[in-house]
Amino acid sequence: MVTNIVSFTVVILISLSAYASPNIEHWQTSNGAQVYFVAAPELAMIDVEVIFDAGSARDGQGSGTALMTNAMLNEGANGVSTDDIAAKFEDVGARFGNSSQRDMAMISLRSLTAEEQLTPALKMFSSVLTQADFPLTSFERLQKQMLIGLQAEKQSPSAIAARAFNTKLYGDHPYAAMPVGDDKSVKALNVESLKLFYQQYYVAKNAVIILVGAVTKQQAIAIANQVVAKLPTGKKAQAITKVDSIQTAEKIVIKHPSTQTHILMGQLGIKRSDADYFPLYVGNHILGGSGLVSQLSNEIREKRGLSYSVYSYFRPMRELGPYQFGLQTRNDQADEALSVLQNTLVSFIKNGVTAEELVAAKQNITGGFALRLDSNSKIAGYLAMMGFYGLPLDYLETFKDQVNSVTVEQIKEAYTRRVQADNMITVMVGGKK
């Protein structure tokens, strides 16, 4: 028994070591899709993801189009109904997934690599991707679900705050609209508009294919070609417009019958490929990104008991994503909590971090990095981010070195230059005192 445990531990350690720096191979399919592949022979499984530059930033005036288009893919394909699609995946133990965000839309497949499971799973997956039927009955059902969800959102203080914050932060930029759209835009959607969106953006040159699993490179090449073989070559989506910076600070107070006030505060942050990414990322880990041991948690939760949790994070995207702070607190403590949040940020920008805080942050970030790559799906997630945003192939290999090279001076300089504590959008949603 002891021998078995030791052997199992050795296997886990070997796996984590391998995942810490996976060998990434990259090529293009014959019709122009980018492919990123990592061989992971430990388990007889494969994860396949196909990502398109077809998120809500491409909606134009039809907010909700990208989300609805993506949701419709598995509602019927090549004459096969949505129930039969689900059954075909289930029969071979495969798992299908799809999602849509602001920058990207994706579909995914997890399957065993035995031929009797993988072959039918890939056939159905390719059909869903390339031969979607867009049945009217499914569209009407999903449209009703989206409208019901929008009504429920109006009862959620956090959802109200998020919509108001995002709208004010981005103004007329495509990032301003929520991916789910609004009542007016969702009611205006129709099957034809979805088909046009699909035809424009679900094309090979606008796609990134991710493969992680127990297959050879030759098999991976064949799988990638099969998945997108019936997609038109098309064109890569045009660059989205740049985001305008905030000119003046603004505070928005929205009354809502709740005992807690939800506070969001923030400004424009960074792109995924930003040169200041690592100093800002490590700095924010100390300020508000490390949970209960962050400076914000110490000031707001530990010292004053104003909130159970408080956070801050950068959300890097293709263009400038938000730098967002958030907490919930009792209505009668909302003003005090906001004041402490603002003062802590001002102090952080002015004073920077200590050498001890930086050492602890680096150890925390790099110490847990192997666990971020301890499964095929996690590796696939990183490859999707790297491939979509055009990050270098050695991004994972050099991640720890990039974190460890950050200095106290770099954090202070980056925060001083990039974060304006007196020029924030602030949204407060809650009841009266």
Secondary structure as UniProt FT lines:
FT   HELIX           2..20
FT   STRAND          25..28
FT   TURN            30..31
FT   STRAND          34..39
FT   TURN            41..42
FT   STRAND          45..52
FT   HELIX           56..58
FT   TURN            60..61
FT   TURN            63..64
FT   HELIX           65..72
FT   HELIX           73..75
FT   STRAND          76..77
FT   TURN            78..79
FT   STRAND          80..81
FT   HELIX           82..91
FT   TURN            92..93
FT   STRAND          95..100
FT   STRAND          105..112
FT   HELIX           115..130
FT   HELIX           136..153
FT   TURN            154..155
FT   HELIX           157..170
FT   TURN            171..172
FT   HELIX           174..176
FT   TURN            179..180
FT   HELIX           183..188
FT   HELIX           191..201
FT   HELIX           204..206
FT   STRAND          207..213
FT   HELIX           217..228
FT   TURN            229..230
FT   STRAND          250..255
FT   STRAND          260..268
FT   TURN            272..273
FT   TURN            275..276
FT   HELIX           277..284
FT   HELIX           285..289
FT   HELIX           291..293
FT   HELIX           295..297
FT   HELIX           298..302
FT   TURN            303..304
FT   STRAND          310..314
FT   STRAND          322..330
FT   HELIX           331..333
FT   HELIX           334..351
FT   HELIX           355..367
FT   TURN            368..369
FT   HELIX           370..373
FT   HELIX           376..389
FT   TURN            393..394
FT   HELIX           395..404
FT   HELIX           408..418
FT   TURN            421..422
FT   STRAND          425..430
//
